[in-house]
Amino acid sequence: MIRLCSIEDDDREWIRSFIEAHWSGENVVVHGTVYSPHLLPGFIAEDERGTRVGLATYAIEGSSCELVTLDSVREGKGIGTALVNAVAGECEKRGCSRLWCVTTNDNHHALEFYTKRGFRVVAVHQGAVERSRAIKPTIPLIGFEGISIMDEIELERQVGTPT
């Protein structure tokens, strides 16, 4: 059983540490934008014992909601899906029509995850990771399965689309 909680001020330090451990630094840089996930709204997933097992953060601009970070420490348990759906529900409440996110060209697992949940690839930004790496040099050169990380892949789904 997974319980989702909206991020509260008391969670901010845990989020900072979690992001630093999982994202090579406390900030996330994507499409040339620097995000501090510990300052963003989002959701934390907890298991039946209250152990934190997932995190999603987002940023809303106009009618679009960007899923900035999504992490599950126990894959295949529905945590990521529950977090995406929670963000989509919040976006719908706030009048957003578009939920979008970015992953990198090496992350085939994320592409599979998002497309199974109603997202579609809408753009490939060639060389975008090099531009982000100029801002955040700790972004690795090599990613999953030894693939060079070079491009950002933008995905979106219309809010209200079931998974």
Rosetta blueprint (number, residue, H / E / L):
1 M L
2 I L
3 R E
4 L E
5 C E
6 S E
7 I L
8 E L
9 D H
10 D H
11 D H
12 R H
13 E H
14 W H
15 I H
16 R H
17 S H
18 F H
19 I H
20 E H
21 A H
22 H H
23 W L
24 S L
25 G L
26 E L
27 N L
28 V E
29 V E
30 V E
31 H L
32 G L
33 T E
34 V E
35 Y E
36 S L
37 P H
38 H H
39 L H
40 L L
41 P L
42 G E
43 F E
44 I E
45 A E
46 E E
47 D L
48 E L
49 R L
50 G L
51 T L
52 R E
53 V E
54 G E
55 L E
56 A E
57 T E
58 Y E
59 A E
60 I E
61 E E
62 G L
63 S L
64 S E
65 C E
66 E E
67 L E
68 V E
69 T E
70 L E
71 D E
72 S E
73 V L
74 R L
75 E L
76 G L
77 K L
78 G L
79 I H
80 G H
81 T H
82 A H
83 L H
84 V H
85 N H
86 A H
87 V H
88 A H
89 G H
90 E H
91 C H
92 E H
93 K H
94 R L
95 G L
96 C L
97 S L
98 R E
99 L E
100 W E
101 C E
102 V E
103 T E
104 T E
105 N L
106 D L
107 N L
108 H H
109 H H
110 A H
111 L H
112 E H
113 F H
114 Y H
115 T H
116 K H
117 R L
118 G L
119 F L
120 R E
121 V E
122 V E
123 A E
124 V E
125 H E
126 Q L
127 G L
128 A H
129 V H
130 E H
131 R H
132 S H
133 R H
134 A H
135 I H
136 K L
137 P L
138 T L
139 I L
140 P L
141 L L
142 I E
143 G L
144 F H
145 E H
146 G H
147 I L
148 S E
149 I L
150 M L
151 D L
152 E E
153 I E
154 E E
155 L E
156 E E
157 R E
158 Q E
159 V L
160 G L
161 T L
162 P L
163 T L
